[in-house]
């Protein structure tokens, strides 16, 4: 029998999951982010932390203050009020150096889609994205809103190491990879922006539900912006709250 959504699932003895679906879908993710905001506004005593994902919300709680059934009932009631549309509260404009050593897959992606590299950059910078979730590694922002014409299957041979700041696409998703690490996505460019910086307040620059656009910069601007970002400056432009 197919499950009925939303539903509550146990996750150890101090957490539960509110699940809205079983696939990557913007409407499902919109309901997850809507519930996350509703939970924050409800200021539930005994609730420790929430972690939104593409299709579910993980809720950590103190079992000495809250019961599993009590919290589950409360969350299901809030979930019934969720909306499927993401309404961004903040909008970021992120600089990117595209191609060359900064985006070693740009030409290959262009060839795959039978267009020029400039056309790939144009489509990527024309996109309006939002942060669907943070995960995989600190500051990795999974972005919804990729132009369907840019959708590209993941690489058959994932790389064991890719640079920090990588701007990439994989399948129907786009991403900002803050730290160096493995990746099976296609590398279009790099940004000096640190979406995660352990010595900055806030540590995480973007949050789920934030809107993001990209703009191309010259490679000659990289060193100065990279130093500024390392010093703790956001570098990304906050264009609205």
C-alpha positions as CSV (number, residue, x, y, z in Angstrom):
1,X,0.0,0.0,0.0
2,X,1.3,3.4,-0.9
3,X,2.1,5.7,2.1
4,X,-0.1,8.7,2.9
5,X,1.7,12.0,3.1
6,X,2.6,13.8,5.3
7,X,3.6,11.0,7.7
8,X,5.6,10.7,10.9
9,X,8.6,8.3,11.1
10,X,10.7,7.5,14.2
11,X,14.4,8.4,14.1
12,X,16.1,7.0,17.2
13,X,14.9,8.0,20.7
14,X,15.2,11.8,20.4
15,X,14.2,12.6,16.8
16,X,11.5,12.0,14.2
17,X,11.0,12.7,10.6
18,X,8.0,14.4,8.9
19,X,8.0,13.0,5.3
20,X,6.1,14.7,2.5
21,X,7.0,12.4,-0.4
22,X,9.6,10.1,-1.9
23,X,11.1,12.1,-4.8
24,X,13.0,15.3,-5.7
25,X,10.1,17.7,-6.4
26,X,9.9,21.5,-5.9
27,X,6.4,21.3,-4.5
28,X,7.3,18.7,-2.0
29,X,10.4,20.7,-1.0
30,X,8.2,23.8,-0.7
31,X,6.1,22.0,1.9
32,X,9.2,20.9,3.8
33,X,10.5,24.4,4.0
34,X,7.1,25.8,4.9
35,X,6.8,23.4,7.8
36,X,10.3,24.3,9.0
37,X,9.3,27.9,9.2
38,X,6.1,27.1,10.9
39,X,7.9,25.1,13.5
40,X,10.4,27.9,14.1
41,X,7.5,30.4,14.6
42,X,5.7,28.0,17.0
43,X,8.7,28.0,19.3
44,X,7.9,24.5,20.7
45,X,9.4,23.9,24.2
46,X,11.7,20.9,24.1
47,X,12.4,21.1,20.4
48,X,16.2,21.1,19.8
49,X,16.9,21.4,16.1
50,X,15.3,20.9,12.7
51,X,17.0,19.7,9.5
52,X,15.1,20.3,6.2
53,X,15.9,18.0,3.2
54,X,14.4,17.7,-0.3
55,X,11.4,15.7,0.9
56,X,11.3,15.6,4.7
57,X,12.0,17.5,7.9
58,X,14.2,15.9,10.6
59,X,13.2,17.1,14.0
60,X,15.4,16.6,17.1
61,X,13.8,17.0,20.5
62,X,14.4,16.5,24.2
63,X,12.4,13.4,25.2
64,X,12.4,14.6,28.8
65,X,10.2,17.6,27.7
66,X,8.3,16.2,24.7
67,X,6.8,12.9,23.9
68,X,7.0,11.3,20.5
69,X,3.2,11.1,20.0
70,X,2.6,14.5,21.4
71,X,5.2,16.1,19.1
72,X,4.1,14.0,16.1
73,X,0.5,15.2,16.5
74,X,1.6,18.8,16.7
75,X,3.8,18.5,13.6
76,X,1.1,16.8,11.6
77,X,-1.3,19.7,12.5
78,X,1.3,22.2,11.4
79,X,2.0,20.2,8.2
80,X,-1.6,20.4,7.1
81,X,-1.1,24.2,6.9
82,X,2.0,24.1,4.7
83,X,2.3,25.5,1.2
84,X,4.0,24.0,-1.9
85,X,5.6,27.3,-3.0
86,X,8.9,28.6,-1.7
87,X,8.8,32.3,-0.8
88,X,12.4,33.4,-0.4
89,X,13.2,35.8,2.5
90,X,16.7,36.6,1.3
91,X,18.2,36.9,-2.2
92,X,21.9,36.4,-2.9
93,X,23.9,37.3,-6.0
94,X,26.9,35.1,-6.3
95,X,30.0,35.8,-8.4
96,X,31.4,33.0,-10.5
97,X,34.5,32.6,-12.7
98,X,33.3,30.2,-15.5
99,X,35.4,27.8,-17.6
100,X,39.1,27.2,-18.0
101,X,40.8,25.9,-14.9
102,X,37.9,27.2,-12.8
103,X,35.3,25.1,-14.6
104,X,36.9,22.2,-16.4
105,X,33.7,20.6,-17.6
106,X,32.2,23.7,-19.2
107,X,33.3,22.9,-22.7
108,X,32.2,19.3,-22.4
109,X,28.7,20.3,-21.1
110,X,28.5,22.8,-24.1
111,X,29.4,20.0,-26.5
112,X,26.9,17.7,-25.0
113,X,24.1,20.2,-25.5
114,X,25.4,21.3,-29.0
115,X,25.8,25.0,-27.9
116,X,28.7,27.3,-27.1
117,X,30.3,27.6,-23.7
118,X,29.0,31.2,-23.6
119,X,25.5,29.9,-24.1
120,X,25.8,27.5,-21.2
121,X,27.1,30.5,-19.0
122,X,24.2,32.6,-20.3
123,X,21.6,29.9,-19.3
124,X,23.2,29.3,-16.0
125,X,23.4,33.0,-15.0
126,X,19.9,33.6,-16.2
127,X,18.5,31.0,-13.8
128,X,16.7,31.9,-10.6
129,X,17.5,29.3,-8.0
130,X,16.6,28.6,-4.4
131,X,18.4,26.6,-1.8
132,X,16.4,23.4,-1.4
133,X,18.7,22.0,1.3
134,X,22.2,22.0,2.8
135,X,24.0,18.7,3.0
136,X,26.6,16.2,1.8
137,X,29.4,18.4,3.4
138,X,29.3,21.7,5.3
139,X,27.9,24.5,3.2
140,X,27.0,22.4,0.1
141,X,23.9,24.1,-1.2
142,X,21.6,22.0,-3.3
143,X,19.8,24.4,-5.7
144,X,16.4,23.9,-7.3
145,X,15.5,25.9,-10.4
146,X,18.0,24.7,-13.0
147,X,17.0,25.5,-16.6
148,X,15.7,22.2,-18.0
149,X,17.9,22.8,-21.0
150,X,20.9,22.5,-18.8
151,X,19.9,19.2,-17.2
152,X,22.9,16.8,-17.6
153,X,23.2,13.3,-16.2
154,X,25.9,12.8,-13.5
155,X,29.4,11.8,-14.7
156,X,30.0,8.1,-15.2
157,X,33.3,8.4,-13.4
158,X,33.0,10.6,-10.3
159,X,36.1,12.6,-9.3
160,X,37.6,11.8,-5.9
161,X,38.5,15.4,-5.4
162,X,37.1,18.7,-6.8
163,X,38.0,22.3,-5.7
164,X,36.4,24.3,-3.0
165,X,33.9,26.9,-4.3
166,X,32.9,24.6,-7.2
167,X,29.7,25.6,-9.1
168,X,28.3,22.5,-10.7
169,X,25.3,20.8,-12.2
170,X,24.1,17.2,-11.8
171,X,20.9,15.9,-13.3
172,X,18.3,18.6,-12.8
173,X,20.1,20.1,-9.9
174,X,22.7,22.9,-9.5
175,X,25.0,23.3,-6.5
176,X,27.5,25.4,-4.6
177,X,30.2,23.2,-3.1
178,X,32.0,25.2,-0.4
179,X,34.7,22.7,0.5
180,X,37.0,20.5,-1.6
181,X,35.7,17.0,-1.9
182,X,34.5,14.3,-4.2
183,X,31.8,14.9,-6.9
184,X,30.1,13.3,-9.8
185,X,28.6,16.5,-11.0
186,X,29.9,18.7,-13.9
187,X,32.1,21.7,-12.9
188,X,31.1,24.9,-14.7
189,X,33.0,27.4,-12.6
190,X,34.1,28.4,-9.1
191,X,33.0,31.1,-6.7
192,X,35.2,32.7,-4.0
193,X,32.1,32.8,-1.7
194,X,32.3,30.7,1.4
195,X,28.8,29.3,2.1
196,X,30.5,27.8,5.2
197,X,33.2,29.5,7.2
198,X,33.9,28.2,10.7
199,X,35.4,31.5,11.9
200,X,32.6,33.7,10.6
201,X,29.2,34.6,12.3
202,X,27.0,33.3,10.8
203,X,29.0,30.1,10.0
204,X,26.5,29.3,7.1
205,X,25.9,32.1,4.7
206,X,22.9,30.8,2.9
207,X,19.9,28.9,4.3
208,X,17.3,26.6,2.8
209,X,14.7,28.7,1.1
210,X,17.1,31.5,0.2
211,X,17.0,32.7,-3.5
212,X,20.3,32.6,-5.5
213,X,21.4,34.1,-8.8
214,X,24.8,33.9,-10.4
215,X,26.9,36.4,-12.3
216,X,30.1,36.0,-14.2
217,X,33.3,37.7,-13.2
218,X,36.7,37.8,-14.7
219,X,39.4,35.5,-13.4
220,X,41.5,38.5,-12.6
221,X,39.0,39.4,-9.8
222,X,39.5,36.0,-8.1
223,X,42.5,36.6,-5.8
224,X,41.1,39.8,-4.2
225,X,37.6,38.3,-3.7
226,X,39.1,35.0,-2.4
227,X,41.2,36.9,0.2
228,X,38.1,38.9,1.3
229,X,36.0,35.8,1.6
230,X,38.7,34.0,3.6
231,X,38.8,37.1,5.9
232,X,35.1,36.5,6.6
233,X,33.4,38.9,4.2
234,X,30.3,37.5,2.5
235,X,31.5,38.6,-1.0
236,X,28.1,37.4,-2.3
237,X,25.7,40.4,-2.6
238,X,22.6,40.3,-0.4
239,X,20.2,42.1,-2.7
240,X,17.0,41.8,-0.5
241,X,15.9,40.6,2.9
